[in-house]
Amino acid sequence: MLSRRSFAWILLLFIIFFTLFNPSSSSSYLTSKRMRMREKARRMFYHAYDNYMTYAFPNDELKPLTKTFTNSLSELGNLKLEHLPQNYTGSALTLIESLSSLVILGNNTEFQKAVLWLSENLHFDVDARINLFECNIRVLGGLVSAHVLATDSTNRLARQSYKNQLLVLAEDLGNRFLPAFNTPTGLPYAWINLKHGVMEDETTETSTSGCGSLILEMGALSRLTGDPRFEHAALRALRKLWSMRSSLNLLGTTLDVETGEWIEFSSGIGAGVDSFYEYLLKAHVLFGKEEFWRMFHAAYLAVQKYFRHGPWYHEADMRTGRATYWQLTSLQAFWPGLQVLVGDIPAANSSHREFFYVWEKYGVLPERYLLDRQMLHPTEKYYPLRPELAESTFYLYQATKDPWYFEVGESIIKSLISHTKVEGGFASVRDVTTMQLEDHQHSFFLSETCKYLYLLFDDSFLVDQNYIFTTEGHPLPVLSSWHERLPEVYGLTNGTSIKGENSSRRLSAMSLQVCPATSLNTAGDGGQQIESACHILDARADHKCFSDEECGVDSTTCRRRSCSSSGYCGQWLHL
């Protein structure tokens, strides 16, 4: 006879076995987890949003520890209210950044209230010096996206209450941007005064991202208003920037807008450059222009050849391709999400796991991590509630449907609640080794971090919809009317571009979401050989070499090849 205790253990083991191996039970468990984590993400958003509205609105951003505000968008910075210009009441930055998140969370009532308040109170005729790039991706992007959401077929706003007021505001802001582009090169100044234009003795230094990541918002504004000036200005700047690339198809980090000369030759995929790569691809998706694809394809292959080292990406000199800084920066965590859009899933997954490893090591993702020393940067130990890891996690789940990414999302949410949630909102981390907090809740925490975590567990907003997200997380619709030539198929995980009937068909592993190349089935394309997205050719056709730098990336494994002692490229390190 079995003892009562033995019987209990057998029953417990049976229940565990049944739970693990019963498909319906497993599906029910995942559904339950998704609902639970979705609600946690929702509560995170509203804890941040409600505290902003209580303590900081209509100013730019919340200071959650002291329950006050900062006007962080302009050089007005932390001036007290009585010292601000007479007609300055703040740009309500966090409210603008939250508009699309309110829609995604299904709160159309709050969305309508916010739109109506902005329509009646927001204006840009203020004597304030603002950063063009930040104002473009946050304010202009937020207004354009919210206008699209306010006028879509679901009638989120009553027709009688909305008369394109957000678009009128966006057009006014776009017009105030245009003087920044009046330079000999067409590259825009990094800073501009909203009331007076470019100020005397304004700095001529800007970043690659600063002048190369304007095309989505300004292009969308042109398509919506019918005024081509915005798109033309952004496109001229982008073309000029691309013409400044090196013979290796690499760009630097900072440059002079007056002379068109590079200031900083070292760059990578992180700060100062990141959104440049992102906008090349997303502009191709949004506007269908083949020129954007050609730029991106060349730039992507150059990144894979000169920056990639296994799952990591270091920085290199644009002129020589030689490594300069072996470091991870938190902004690099967007890269796996971008790789999902081009179909380089194995590489995306590999890098994402390394970012998540660093996240788990410290509880959050530090701003800078030294790869060659496997340690934190001594002065950049902070975490300002950045969204990039959550963003890439969302994209990788969409591409793979692997429930492991739910575990990643759950870990991120738990860490944010445990380490950054305070009574007055969510605070940035000043030092990840001590979890000392900093009194700042960035607006992108609501426009991106909370949004991507919510979408990871509930993507119903995207069902039967076709959006591309800007670098600030604002959704823009992929419309045939905006396209020169709409891709045959486009979704979150693929994008195939087909030329006209009288021209050849162009396919790649990027567009077919295939890596490595051996898994391609080209029978339907007349046996056409399609290059792997990660494939980098060896420098010599006979594969001879004198150093590893002359070896490329293998097309079947997506691994870096090395030079053997006998002088031939191969996967010697992986044998």
Disulfide bonds with the S-S distance in Angstrom:
Cys515-Cys558 2.35
Cys534-Cys558 1.98
Cys545-Cys563 2.14
Cys551-Cys569 2.10
